[in-house]
């Protein structure tokens, strides 16, 4: 009688463990998807911000270039035209961010760093652990340790 009861309990325990495993896996997949969607939305906002910035900076660049060129020609001082050179580099960079391939080049470089220079990505004092977080929490709040410690 006890053997049959124990066998039934083992089967129920196994089913419960499988259910918990499946449930935790599903929860983890949902968290990964949610984090990826948030990352995509943030990147889209950054690209959109860059595109909006290009509109304003492009208008400023055009006005400044026309004004500085006219001033350089009218006063016969080519030095008045020199601010256009750095402004051109800034505009080119912003156009590359907003409409070019900068994002793809940066992603490729990041992947290369992750593969060949992963030691650069290490956190100071290593990865935080539960114990280090608890120690900091207790020190900050002057709370007693958890009951299972």
C-alpha positions in Angstrom: 0.0 0.0 0.0 2.8 2.4 0.9 4.6 1.6 -2.3 1.6 2.5 -4.5 1.1 5.7 -2.5 4.8 6.6 -2.8 4.8 5.9 -6.6 1.7 8.1 -7.1 3.4 10.9 -5.0 6.6 10.6 -7.1 4.6 10.9 -10.3 2.7 14.0 -9.0 6.1 15.5 -7.9 7.5 14.9 -11.3 4.5 16.5 -13.0 4.7 19.4 -10.7 8.4 19.9 -11.4 7.8 19.7 -15.2 5.1 22.3 -14.8 7.3 24.6 -12.8 10.1 24.2 -15.4 7.8 24.9 -18.3 6.3 27.9 -16.5 9.7 29.4 -15.6 10.9 28.8 -19.2 7.8 30.6 -20.5 8.3 33.5 -18.1 12.0 33.8 -19.1 11.0 33.8 -22.8 8.5 36.5 -22.2 11.0 38.6 -20.3 13.5 38.3 -23.1 10.9 39.3 -25.7 9.8 42.3 -23.6 13.4 43.5 -23.1 14.1 43.1 -26.8 11.0 45.1 -27.7 12.0 47.8 -25.3 15.5 47.9 -26.8 14.0 48.2 -30.3 11.7 51.0 -29.2 14.6 52.9 -27.6 16.8 52.5 -30.7 13.9 53.7 -32.9 13.5 56.7 -30.7 17.2 57.5 -31.0 17.2 57.2 -34.8 14.0 59.3 -35.0 15.6 61.9 -32.7 18.7 62.0 -35.0 16.5 62.5 -38.0 14.7 65.4 -36.4 18.0 66.9 -35.3 19.3 66.7 -38.9 16.4 68.8 -40.1 17.2 71.6 -37.6 21.0 71.3 -38.0 20.7 71.1 -41.8 18.7 74.4 -41.8 21.3 76.0 -39.6 24.1 74.7 -41.7 22.6 76.0 -44.9 22.0 79.5 -43.4 25.5 79.6 -41.9 27.2 78.4 -45.1 25.3 81.0 -47.2 26.0 83.7 -44.7 29.7 82.9 -44.2 30.3 82.5 -47.9 28.6 85.8 -48.7 30.6 87.5 -45.9 33.9 85.9 -47.2 33.2 87.1 -50.7 31.9 90.5 -49.8 34.8 91.3 -47.4 37.4 89.4 -49.4 38.4 87.4 -46.3 38.4 83.7 -47.0 39.0 83.1 -43.3 35.3 83.8 -42.6 34.5 80.6 -44.5 36.5 78.3 -42.1 33.7 77.6 -39.7 31.9 75.7 -42.5 34.6 73.0 -42.5 33.8 71.6 -38.9 30.1 72.2 -39.4 30.3 70.0 -42.5 31.8 67.2 -40.5 29.1 67.5 -37.9 26.4 67.5 -40.5 28.0 64.4 -42.2 28.1 62.6 -38.9 24.5 63.4 -38.1 23.4 62.3 -41.6 25.3 59.0 -41.1 23.5 58.5 -37.7 20.1 59.4 -39.0 20.1 57.8 -42.5 23.4 56.1 -43.0 25.1 52.9 -41.9 26.6 54.1 -38.6 24.3 51.8 -36.6 25.4 48.8 -38.6 29.1 49.6 -38.3 28.8 50.2 -34.5 26.9 46.9 -34.1 29.6 45.1 -36.1 32.4 46.6 -33.9 30.5 45.7 -30.8 30.2 42.1 -31.9 33.9 42.1 -32.7 34.7 43.4 -29.2 32.4 40.8 -27.6 34.2 38.0 -29.4 37.9 39.1 -29.3 38.1 41.5 -26.4 35.5 40.2 -23.9 37.8 41.0 -21.0 37.1 44.7 -21.6 33.5 44.0 -20.7 34.1 42.7 -17.2 32.5 44.6 -14.4 34.7 46.1 -11.6 34.6 43.6 -8.7 33.0 41.0 -11.0 29.3 40.2 -11.5 27.1 41.1 -8.5 25.9 38.2 -6.5 22.9 37.7 -4.2 25.3 37.9 -1.2 26.9 41.1 -2.3 23.5 42.8 -2.9 22.2 41.6 0.4 25.3 42.8 2.2 24.9 46.3 0.6 21.2 46.3 1.4 21.8 45.5 5.0 24.5 48.0 5.3 22.4 50.8 3.8 19.2 50.1 5.7 20.6 48.7 8.9 18.2 45.8 8.6 18.9 42.4 10.2 19.9 39.6 7.9 17.2 37.4 6.3 16.0 34.5 8.5 17.6 31.8 6.3 21.1 33.2 6.7 
